[in-house]
Amino acid sequence: MRRQGSTPAASPARRLAGALLALALAGGPVACKAPCDELRDFVCDGRGEDYCKQVDGFLAEHQVDAQGAPLSGPAREESCRYIMSNVEIQHAYRFKAREKLLGEPYWQVLKNMKPDERERWKKDHGIVDNAPIAKGAQADDLPADAPNDPQAQDAPKDE
C-alpha cells in the first residue's frame, strides 16, 4: 500500500523513454532538405533533370528583391520557406513553371469556365482552337471540348 503523496519509483524503461523524449524535444524538428531544395523538387514534380535545370532558372528569375536582383543566401532560404509553408503558393509556382517552360496548361484555366467565357478567353489570349496541346498533358485532364486529344495523335490513322 502506498502512502498518500508518494509516487512509485519509475521503472528503468520508463526513465529511458522519458530521456529519449526529452532529447527529441530539445533537438527540435530536423528537416531532411533545405527549403529551396524542397521547392525545386516540388516544382520539378519528377519531370527529369533537364526540366529541373530550367526550373532552377525559373525560380531564380521569380525570387527577386525589391530592386529585381535574384535573392541569395538567407533571404532566398526564407523566401523558399515561405513558399513551402503555403500550399496555394506552392501550386502557383508549379503551375506557372509548367505554363512558361512547357507551354502548358492553358486548358486548366479553361476547364472551369462556361462555354461562352471559354471562347471569349481564347479569343482575348490568342488561342487557336486547333493549337496543339503540350506534351505531357493527360487526356483526362483536358476539357471535353479540348482542341486536340494527345492520345488520338498516337493512334493509327485509317487511310
C-alpha positions in Angstrom: 0.0 0.0 0.0 1.3 3.5 -0.9 1.4 6.4 1.3 -0.6 9.4 0.2 1.6 11.9 -1.6 4.4 9.5 -2.6 5.0 8.4 -6.1 6.1 5.0 -7.2 9.6 4.6 -8.5 9.9 4.9 -12.2 11.0 1.7 -14.0 14.3 1.9 -16.0 12.3 1.5 -19.2 10.1 4.4 -18.3 13.1 6.6 -17.4 14.8 5.7 -20.7 11.7 6.6 -22.7 11.4 9.9 -20.8 15.1 10.7 -21.5 14.7 9.9 -25.2 11.6 12.1 -25.4 13.4 15.0 -23.7 16.3 14.7 -26.2 13.9 14.6 -29.2 12.1 17.7 -27.9 15.3 19.6 -27.1 16.7 18.9 -30.6 13.6 20.3 -32.4 12.4 19.2 -35.8 15.1 18.2 -38.2 14.5 18.9 -41.9 15.8 16.5 -44.4 16.3 19.1 -47.1 16.8 22.8 -47.4 13.6 24.7 -48.2 14.9 25.7 -51.6 15.7 22.1 -52.5 12.1 21.1 -51.3 10.7 23.9 -53.5 12.7 22.8 -56.5 11.7 19.2 -56.1 8.0 20.2 -55.7 8.0 22.4 -58.8 10.0 19.8 -60.9 7.4 17.2 -60.0 9.6 14.3 -61.1 10.0 15.6 -64.7 13.7 14.9 -65.2 16.9 16.7 -64.7 16.7 18.8 -67.9 13.3 20.3 -66.8 14.7 20.7 -63.2 17.6 22.8 -64.6 15.0 25.0 -66.3 13.1 25.2 -63.0 16.2 26.5 -61.3 16.4 29.4 -63.7 12.6 30.0 -63.4 12.8 30.2 -59.6 15.9 32.5 -59.7 14.0 34.7 -62.1 10.9 34.9 -59.8 12.6 35.1 -56.4 13.9 38.6 -56.5 14.4 41.5 -54.1 12.8 45.0 -54.4 15.4 46.1 -57.0 14.8 43.0 -59.1 18.1 41.3 -58.2 17.9 37.5 -57.6 17.7 36.5 -54.0 20.6 34.6 -52.4 21.7 33.3 -49.1 19.4 33.6 -46.1 16.9 35.8 -48.0 16.4 33.1 -50.6 16.1 30.4 -48.0 13.4 32.5 -46.2 11.6 33.0 -49.5 11.6 29.3 -50.2 10.5 28.5 -46.6 7.6 30.9 -47.0 6.5 29.4 -50.3 6.7 25.9 -49.0 4.6 26.9 -46.0 1.6 27.8 -48.2 0.1 25.1 -50.4 -1.6 27.6 -52.7 1.7 29.4 -53.4 3.5 26.1 -54.0 0.9 25.1 -56.6 1.0 28.5 -58.2 4.8 28.2 -58.7 4.4 24.7 -60.2 1.6 25.9 -62.4 3.5 29.0 -63.7 6.7 26.9 -64.3 4.7 24.4 -66.4 3.0 27.2 -68.2 6.2 29.1 -69.0 8.6 26.1 -69.5 6.3 23.5 -71.1 3.8 25.7 -72.8 1.0 24.2 -70.7 -1.6 24.2 -69.3 -3.9 26.8 -70.6 -6.6 24.2 -70.6 -6.6 24.1 -66.8 -7.7 27.7 -66.9 -10.4 26.9 -69.4 -11.9 23.7 -68.0 -13.8 25.5 -65.2 -15.2 28.2 -67.5 -18.7 28.3 -69.1 -18.5 27.8 -72.9 -19.1 31.4 -73.7 -16.5 32.6 -71.2 -14.1 30.0 -72.6 -14.5 31.2 -76.1 -14.1 34.9 -75.1 -10.9 34.0 -73.1 -9.4 32.1 -76.0 -10.1 35.0 -78.3 -8.6 37.5 -75.8 -5.5 35.4 -75.4 -4.9 34.5 -79.0 -5.5 30.8 -78.6 -6.4 29.0 -81.8 -8.8 26.0 -81.4 -6.5 23.7 -83.4 -3.4 24.6 -81.3 -1.5 21.5 -80.2 -1.7 20.5 -76.6 1.7 20.5 -74.9 3.4 17.2 -74.4 2.7 15.6 -71.0 -0.9 16.7 -70.9 -3.2 13.9 -69.8 -6.4 13.2 -71.7 -8.4 13.0 -68.5 -7.2 16.5 -67.6 -8.5 18.0 -70.8 -11.9 19.7 -71.0 -14.5 17.9 -73.2 -14.0 20.4 -76.0 -10.2 20.4 -76.0 -8.8 21.1 -79.5 -6.6 18.1 -79.7 -6.5 14.8 -77.8 -2.9 13.7 -77.2 -3.8 10.0 -77.2 -5.6 10.4 -80.5 -2.4 11.8 -82.0 -0.6 8.5 -81.3 -3.5 6.3 -82.6 -3.0 4.7 -86.0 -4.8 6.6 -88.7 -7.1 4.8 -91.2 -6.4 5.9 -94.7 
